[in-house]
């Protein structure tokens, strides 16, 4: 059927303002359906998209009816299409997406099609934020050194991305040094309401990072998808999704004056993990929401993947509009956003219970019950009250190996290892803090916790406190705005004095780009087999993610990161033990230096102002001089360099034919890995450092690289030869075949213990098909593109086998028959 069929809902299109009749919108109230006003606000966004894009081909009238009938379909599996308004990418997942686009152009041309059909049809923004590492810290020039090293390491990748920005329409690249993708999205890229092609419609998106959900805090519906799915959306395909259940999360009460948004989100994360919200939307409502700033809401929405939901939605209200004003959005934009959302009943008053929609179920949190907390030592959902931190760590030390256990023998609990650093003697023990990082979009986008950290640093310095010099401290703001208000408010100097210098604008420690620890520290940890600790204001603390030498990693608010850095250990009871003894011999307690919410809010009102946002984002495209000077080709087809170890034409489309090939049977398969539950994408496709004794390292060495040039797995996601060798390369992978943590397996024909890739390569050379046995929650987490591609390259022999498999939608089944979404799109784009 032709895609030009008239939209059957064209009759509800009308001007938003009679003074400007050319700017119109689909007035959903004109549907005349009483079910609309009972729908959750998040489902109304799905409905509007279906109505606006209805062509009786990709989106049908029956899909609109299914969404309107949401309440009655809760016990059924109902498939609906959704066309997001835009796509957002970061460079770790964005580079392989652009690589795929370039390879798809080649494949379409080989099949006789027009390669320029492979082009984004909706806006796509790619923010380069995952490449910078904490190589230098504690020095005033750390930022510039890290940025220079980032560019030296990644010049080839950046050159490729710059080519992509020229070769593909509708693709915008935000240069390195600009900030973290989700914070830039929140402060700058978010439209809230689109005004495009004569239509107003809700902003919505999918992103190639699981924490895309952060934008839900501003009332923009978005969530993370695999890179492959995002590419399909960029090519004009709707997402085929099961109409989700919506859990109403009611917030009441007001948090006490010492509570941070981080404490709230860690509490919510544990609560919703217990409720069980995997595959569901969570929508926040109730009078407690009005107590939260947009930054607070964004913090809660950011950690949506950690509590397992698809989206964590806060509908737009007056506080949202105030945030748009604070961040420098134009008055005209604020006006039409408000007018449009009110016209389609998507503007929220959280104090008006009459606006509360129907939900699948309702759970509630009284904000007055929230206490200061951290999460760890291995999972973000394992919340611990700060008052229980010491006893919890001591319990974990001796507990059986698992999410809350290190299985350390009792006689080794008090191990102390002395070492020398910069001419002075120190000692480490279990629980010693060796990394303290204020990092991640979860918290650095929130002025209240960042200024709270600054005020705590100020009081700590005034009390004569310091941080031991061997602790790797760092501050990586999510945007230049953060640095501006920290400087203007006068707290930046105090942060610097404690060692928290700005080291870069990017994700950094939160994604494993924590850089090396001092050699004496690593030697002491290794000598004593110590469970050393990392403390970070991030959202992920899975084993092996933050740093190979920190076995215990805790998520905490930025002020608590500084507090534990000063204490030097997580084995401390802040209620009853001093955080430190100052040079005058006085015991200083955390309560002596902790700022109140009122203190923080007073500073925020004075120093976080619209002009800061305007100044930073007006020059965002020109912020990096080295990027501006970077030459890149302008050809429509990319010229692959066979010598490159960063960018390589992938083999996924080799031998692709226009006609589908029938599946073949599989016989005598071997098991490559025997895994348990909760094997995340960090285990399958790690993004951190490339270990010197790994298969990937040996490959790079054979290509003439020295260890200092290995960079990270994340930076090499544009090269399948490296990524295949990095698959299952996490040192914390627990394989039941060898009954220990190691990136290894048994090569069953001979009984040898080999690195996973080396074993898979031997099987492949022998023509033996493979499978992986895994438990529940396999593949949960972010960066799902290489978590799928990597095992494909290790296991696939061109054969398939019959098994009981789950496909949620007809479209998923169609993709499967084609060999994947991209193969489906290539065949589609090659049609005349």
RABEL-V711710 format. One record per residue. N is the residue number from 1. PHI is phi in degrees with one decimal (* if undefined). NEAR is the number of other C-alpha atoms within 12 Angstrom. Layout:
# RABEL-V711710
n=<N/N>
phi=<PHI/PHI>
near=<NEAR/NEAR>
This chain:
# RABEL-V711710
n=<1/2/3/4/5/6/7/8/9/10/11/12/13/14/15/16/17/18/19/20/21/22/23/24/25/26/27/28/29/30/31/32/33/34/35/36/37/38/39/40/41/42/43/44/45/46/47/48/49/50/51/52/53/54/55/56/57/58/59/60/61/62/63/64/65/66/67/68/69/70/71/72/73/74/75/76/77/78/79/80/81/82/83/84/85/86/87/88/89/90/91/92/93/94/95/96/97/98/99/100/101/102/103/104/105/106/107/108/109/110/111/112/113/114/115/116/117/118/119/120/121/122/123/124/125/126/127/128/129/130/131/132/133/134/135/136/137/138/139/140/141/142/143/144/145/146/147/148/149/150/151/152/153/154/155/156/157/158/159/160/161/162/163/164/165/166/167/168/169/170/171/172/173/174/175/176/177/178/179/180/181/182/183/184/185/186/187/188/189/190/191/192/193/194/195/196/197/198/199/200/201/202/203/204/205/206/207/208/209/210/211/212/213/214/215/216/217/218/219/220/221/222/223/224/225/226/227/228/229/230/231/232/233/234/235/236/237/238/239/240/241/242/243/244/245/246/247/248/249/250/251/252/253/254/255/256/257/258/259/260/261/262/263/264/265/266/267/268/269/270/271/272/273/274/275/276/277/278/279/280/281/282/283/284/285/286/287/288/289/290/291/292/293/294/295/296/297/298/299/300/301/302/303/304/305/306/307/308/309/310/311/312/313/314/315/316/317/318/319/320/321/322/323/324/325/326/327/328/329/330/331/332/333/334/335/336/337/338/339/340/341/342/343/344/345/346/347/348/349/350/351/352/353/354/355/356/357/358/359/360/361/362/363/364/365/366/367/368/369/370/371/372/373/374/375/376/377/378/379/380/381/382/383/384/385/386/387/388/389/390/391/392/393/394/395/396/397/398/399/400/401/402/403/404/405/406/407/408/409/410/411/412/413/414/415/416/417/418/419/420/421/422/423/424/425/426/427/428/429/430/431/432/433/434/435/436/437/438/439/440/441/442/443/444/445/446/447/448/449/450/451/452/453/454/455/456/457/458/459/460/461/462/463/464/465/466/467/468/469/470/471/472/473/474/475/476/477/478/479/480/481/482/483/484/485/486/487/488/489/490/491/492/493/494/495/496/497/498/499/500/501/502/503/504/505/506/507/508/509/510/511/512/513/514/515/516/517/518/519/520/521/522/523/524/525/526/527/528/529/530/531/532/533/534/535/536/537/538/539/540/541/542/543/544/545/546/547/548/549/550/551/552/553/554/555/556/557/558/559/560/561/562/563/564/565/566/567/568/569/570/571/572/573/574/575/576/577/578/579/580/581/582/583/584/585/586/587/588/589/590/591/592/593/594/595/596/597/598/599/600/601/602/603/604/605/606/607/608/609/610/611/612/613/614/615/616/617/618/619/620/621/622/623/624/625/626/627/628/629/630/631/632/633/634/635/636/637/638/639/640/641/642/643/644/645/646/647/648/649/650/651/652/653/654/655/656/657/658/659/660/661/662/663/664/665/666/667/668/669/670/671/672/673/674/675/676/677/678/679/680/681/682/683/684/685/686/687/688/689/690/691/692/693/694/695/696/697/698/699/700/701/702/703/704/705/706/707/708/709/710/711/712/713/714/715/716/717/718/719/720/721/722/723/724/725/726/727/728/729/730/731/732/733/734/735/736/737/738/739/740/741/742/743/744/745/746/747/748/749/750/751/752/753/754/755/756/757/758/759/760/761/762/763/764/765/766/767/768/769/770/771/772/773/774/775/776/777/778/779/780/781/782/783/784/785/786/787/788/789/790/791/792/793/794/795/796/797/798/799/800/801/802/803/804/805/806/807/808/809/810/811/812/813/814/815/816/817/818/819/820/821/822/823/824/825/826/827/828/829/830/831/832>
phi=<*/-67.9/-77.3/-96.1/-58.2/-60.6/-62.6/-67.4/-105.3/-59.3/-70.0/-97.8/-79.2/-153.4/-68.3/-75.6/-134.6/-62.0/-72.1/-134.8/-66.3/-78.8/-96.3/-119.4/-155.2/-83.4/-83.6/-63.4/-65.7/-76.2/-65.3/65.8/-114.0/-63.8/-67.1/-60.2/-70.0/-100.0/-71.1/-55.6/-62.1/-65.9/-71.4/-62.7/-66.3/-61.5/-64.4/-59.7/-62.3/-65.9/-64.4/-68.3/-101.0/-67.6/-130.5/58.0/-129.5/-78.9/-126.1/-114.7/-58.4/-65.9/-68.4/-60.2/-63.1/-61.4/-70.6/-60.0/-91.5/-49.5/-62.3/-83.0/-106.5/-64.6/-94.9/-118.6/-102.1/-113.5/-91.5/-135.0/-90.3/-139.4/-107.9/-61.9/-74.1/-160.4/-130.0/-127.4/-134.5/-111.6/-73.2/-59.9/-93.1/-74.1/-60.2/-63.2/-66.2/-68.9/-58.8/-62.6/-60.9/-64.2/-68.5/-65.6/-60.2/-61.5/-66.8/-61.8/-64.3/-64.0/-89.1/90.7/-96.8/-92.2/-61.7/-75.0/-69.0/-79.5/-161.6/-60.0/-103.8/-126.5/-57.6/-129.9/-111.0/-118.0/-105.1/-84.0/-140.5/-101.5/-92.3/-80.6/-121.5/-89.8/-81.9/-123.0/-152.2/66.4/-122.9/-65.2/-99.6/-58.8/-57.3/-67.6/-65.4/-65.2/-67.6/-64.6/-67.6/-57.0/-69.6/-62.0/-69.9/-113.6/-52.4/-64.0/-63.8/-64.6/-63.5/-63.6/-65.3/-66.4/-58.8/-60.4/-65.8/-85.7/-76.2/-109.3/-75.6/66.5/-117.2/-115.4/-106.7/-92.5/-63.8/-60.3/90.1/-90.5/143.8/-85.4/-49.9/-74.9/-74.2/-62.8/-61.0/-67.7/-83.4/-140.0/-77.0/-61.8/-92.5/67.8/-133.1/-79.7/-127.2/-149.0/52.0/77.8/-128.9/-98.2/-160.8/-64.9/-66.3/-156.6/-162.4/-122.8/-138.6/-90.1/-146.7/-62.9/-87.5/-53.3/-58.7/-54.4/-69.1/-59.0/-66.3/-96.9/85.8/-107.5/-74.1/-160.4/-156.4/-88.2/-134.3/-65.8/-56.8/-66.6/-65.0/-62.2/-62.6/-63.6/-63.3/-60.8/-92.3/95.5/-87.4/-72.9/-76.0/-95.6/-135.6/-79.3/-56.3/-82.0/-68.0/-124.2/-89.7/-80.6/-110.1/-89.0/-105.4/-135.0/77.3/-131.7/-64.3/-69.4/-68.6/-100.5/-88.7/-107.7/-63.6/-64.2/-60.2/-65.7/-69.0/-68.5/-67.9/-61.9/-60.1/-64.3/-61.4/-72.8/-61.8/-70.4/-67.1/91.6/-126.6/-61.4/78.9/-112.2/-86.6/-114.9/-123.5/-90.1/-152.8/102.9/-63.8/-66.8/-63.5/-64.0/-80.6/-103.8/-72.5/-63.0/-62.8/-64.5/-64.0/-65.0/-60.5/-66.4/-67.6/-57.8/-88.7/-50.4/-61.5/-71.3/-97.0/94.9/-79.2/-78.4/-142.7/-134.3/-99.3/-115.2/-56.6/-64.1/-140.5/-61.4/-64.3/-62.7/-66.0/-62.4/-65.2/-60.8/-66.8/-61.2/-91.2/86.3/-70.9/-65.5/-60.6/-62.3/-64.0/-57.2/-67.6/-73.8/-61.5/-63.1/-63.8/-64.6/-65.4/-70.4/-65.3/-106.3/57.3/-118.3/-100.5/-106.9/-116.9/-68.9/-90.6/-97.3/-66.8/-64.9/-83.6/-62.8/-84.3/-79.2/-129.5/-64.8/-157.1/-126.5/-124.0/-137.2/-130.8/-89.5/-62.2/-69.6/-89.3/-74.3/-121.3/-57.4/-153.0/-129.2/-137.2/158.6/-90.7/-133.0/-141.4/-70.0/-84.8/-90.8/-72.9/-133.7/-61.8/-55.6/-65.0/-105.2/-59.3/-62.8/-67.1/-67.4/-63.3/-62.7/-68.4/-64.2/-57.8/-97.9/-68.7/-54.9/-53.5/172.8/-64.5/-125.4/-153.8/-116.5/53.5/-90.1/-59.7/-53.5/-68.9/-107.5/-67.7/-105.4/-59.4/-127.9/-120.5/-78.0/-158.0/-109.8/-143.9/52.0/85.5/-119.8/-96.3/-134.6/-144.2/-121.4/-142.8/-59.8/91.6/-63.5/-82.3/-118.9/-131.1/-136.0/-126.8/-89.1/-151.7/84.1/-60.6/-54.4/-117.8/-72.9/-83.9/-106.5/-57.7/-64.9/-79.3/-71.9/-69.4/-60.8/-64.0/-64.5/-67.9/-64.9/-60.8/-60.5/-67.7/-64.8/-63.0/-64.1/-90.2/83.3/-95.4/-150.8/-114.8/-57.7/-68.1/-80.8/-74.8/-80.7/-96.2/-160.5/-132.1/-121.3/-63.9/-81.4/-164.8/-64.9/-60.7/-60.1/-59.7/-61.4/-77.6/-68.0/-70.5/-62.8/-81.5/85.8/-96.0/-60.8/-60.7/-70.9/-60.8/-62.9/-62.8/-88.1/98.9/-92.6/-81.1/-67.2/-109.7/161.5/-111.6/178.0/-72.7/55.1/-59.3/-61.5/-106.3/95.9/-87.1/-82.6/73.8/-76.7/-87.3/-56.3/-55.7/-60.4/-68.8/-61.9/-63.4/-66.3/-61.5/-68.0/-61.1/-94.1/47.2/-84.0/-90.9/-79.2/-119.2/-112.1/-125.8/-145.0/-91.5/-104.5/-124.1/-133.1/-140.0/-61.8/-55.9/79.8/-81.9/-72.5/-165.5/-60.1/-97.3/-109.4/-81.3/-110.3/-132.0/-121.9/-88.0/-156.2/-69.4/-52.5/-62.2/-70.6/-57.7/-66.0/-61.1/-70.3/-64.7/-64.6/-66.5/81.0/-157.4/-92.5/-87.3/-146.5/-103.0/-64.4/-71.5/-121.9/-121.4/-68.2/-68.9/-171.6/-106.2/-79.2/-63.9/-91.5/81.7/-90.9/-77.9/-109.2/-100.1/-58.6/-60.6/-71.9/-120.2/-80.4/-79.9/-87.5/-59.5/-65.6/-60.4/-64.3/-62.7/-63.7/-68.1/-62.1/-61.1/-81.7/-113.5/-96.7/-127.1/-55.6/-61.9/-64.1/-65.4/-62.0/-63.0/-69.5/-86.1/-67.0/-113.1/-62.8/-73.3/-117.2/-69.7/-114.2/-64.3/-68.7/-65.1/-61.5/-87.1/-73.5/-83.4/-145.9/-65.6/-120.7/-66.8/-76.3/-106.3/-81.1/-92.8/-72.5/-100.7/-63.6/-84.9/-70.2/-105.1/-108.2/-120.2/-143.7/-65.1/-75.1/-88.3/-61.8/-107.2/-63.0/74.7/-66.9/-115.4/-63.9/-89.7/-65.4/-96.6/-69.0/-70.0/-115.9/-72.8/-125.7/-136.1/57.7/-74.9/-103.3/-93.2/-76.6/-138.7/-119.0/-110.4/-98.2/-83.3/56.5/-84.4/-89.4/-64.4/-68.0/-75.3/-75.8/-136.0/-63.9/-108.3/-83.1/-63.2/-92.1/-63.4/-67.1/-102.1/-91.7/-60.9/-63.5/-64.0/-63.7/-63.0/-68.2/-62.6/-65.2/-90.4/95.9/-94.5/-94.7/-53.6/-66.2/-102.4/-63.0/63.0/-117.5/-60.5/-59.2/-73.3/-108.1/-71.7/-89.0/-127.7/-67.1/-64.7/-76.2/-68.9/-62.8/-73.6/-87.6/-69.2/61.9/-96.2/-69.6/-66.6/-98.0/-67.9/-104.6/-103.7/-64.7/-61.6/-107.4/57.7/-160.0/-82.6/-176.3/-81.7/-133.5/-152.7/-95.3/-81.8/-60.4/-59.0/-118.5/82.2/-73.0/-94.2/-131.6/-59.4/-57.0/-62.2/-63.7/-65.9/-61.9/-64.4/-64.3/-58.9/-65.6/-62.1/-87.6/72.5/-95.6/-70.9/-129.7/-146.6/-116.6/-95.8/-143.6/-92.9/-70.3/64.4/-64.4/83.2/-75.1/120.5/-103.0/56.1/-76.7/-64.0/-79.3/-67.2/-93.9/-66.9/-59.5/-58.6/-58.3/-69.9/-77.9/-107.5/-77.0/-121.1/87.1/-107.2/-128.5/-140.5/-83.4/-160.9/-78.8/-123.2/-108.6/-123.4/-77.8/-139.0/-62.6/-65.6/-58.2/-64.1/-63.7/-60.5/-60.2/-61.8/-83.4/89.6/128.4/-60.5/-68.2/-61.6/-59.1/-68.0/-62.8/-62.7/-65.4/-74.4/-88.1/-70.4/-83.4>
near=<11/10/15/13/17/19/25/24/29/21/19/22/28/26/23/30/18/11/9/14/14/18/23/29/40/36/33/37/26/21/24/12/17/14/25/35/29/26/33/43/44/50/43/43/43/48/46/44/38/41/42/38/36/33/26/24/22/29/36/31/26/23/33/39/28/31/41/34/29/38/28/21/21/23/14/16/19/28/30/38/39/39/41/44/44/46/49/53/49/49/44/48/46/49/49/44/47/50/40/43/47/42/34/46/37/34/38/36/25/22/26/20/23/24/31/27/32/39/37/33/26/31/36/40/40/44/47/44/49/53/52/47/47/49/33/36/37/31/26/23/18/30/31/26/23/37/37/28/27/41/31/22/26/41/29/31/41/44/31/40/47/35/31/39/34/24/30/35/24/23/33/32/40/39/42/47/44/44/47/51/52/56/49/43/46/46/44/40/37/40/33/45/38/30/23/18/11/18/27/36/44/47/39/41/48/47/48/45/47/44/50/49/50/52/54/48/51/51/47/49/48/49/46/45/37/37/41/42/42/50/48/43/38/41/38/31/32/37/39/34/28/32/39/36/37/38/36/34/37/30/32/25/20/25/30/21/23/32/37/49/49/51/41/43/49/47/39/48/42/34/27/36/27/18/22/25/34/26/25/34/42/50/49/46/44/34/26/29/42/31/25/39/34/43/44/42/48/49/50/50/52/53/54/50/43/46/42/37/38/42/49/52/47/51/48/46/37/30/30/41/34/25/36/38/28/31/34/29/32/22/18/15/22/29/22/31/38/32/26/35/40/24/26/33/32/43/36/38/28/31/20/17/14/14/23/29/37/31/30/28/24/26/26/27/30/25/31/22/21/33/28/36/40/50/47/41/46/38/39/43/36/37/40/34/32/36/23/24/33/28/20/30/42/32/24/33/37/24/19/15/22/28/28/31/25/31/23/25/20/16/11/20/25/22/25/24/27/19/25/20/22/14/10/13/17/22/30/36/33/39/44/43/45/52/56/56/57/57/55/51/55/53/55/54/54/49/48/44/46/54/49/46/46/47/41/43/42/32/30/37/28/20/27/25/38/36/38/33/31/36/42/46/51/52/54/52/51/46/47/36/40/45/39/29/34/42/25/21/29/21/34/32/23/31/46/33/31/40/37/48/39/46/46/49/49/50/56/49/51/49/47/47/45/50/38/33/33/26/19/26/37/30/22/32/33/23/19/25/29/35/45/45/44/54/53/56/58/50/52/49/42/46/44/45/47/52/44/36/38/42/43/46/49/53/56/53/47/51/53/49/51/56/48/49/46/48/36/39/41/47/35/32/27/33/19/17/18/26/36/35/21/21/14/11/12/15/22/31/28/34/24/25/34/36/32/26/28/21/23/33/24/19/28/30/18/20/28/34/28/28/20/29/33/24/19/29/29/18/20/30/22/19/23/25/18/24/33/20/16/22/17/24/21/18/20/27/30/31/23/23/14/14/17/25/37/41/37/32/35/32/25/28/30/17/15/28/22/25/18/19/16/15/16/12/15/20/16/13/25/26/28/41/40/28/35/25/21/25/34/39/38/39/42/48/46/52/46/42/42/42/32/22/23/33/33/40/34/25/29/34/22/16/20/16/21/16/22/21/26/32/42/42/48/47/46/46/49/43/41/38/35/44/47/40/43/51/47/50/46/41/35/34/40/32/35/24/28/25/20/20/25/30/41/38/34/30/28/22/17/12/12/17/25/28/35/43/40/31/34/42/28/26/30/24/15/15/21/28/30/36/27/29/20/23/18/13/18/24/30/34/43/43/45/37/46/46/37/31/39/38/35/32/29/41/34/31/27/25/22/23/20/11/8/6/10/10/18/22/20/20/26/25/18/20/26/24/21/26/30/28/35/40/38/35/38/43/34/31/31/28/18/12>
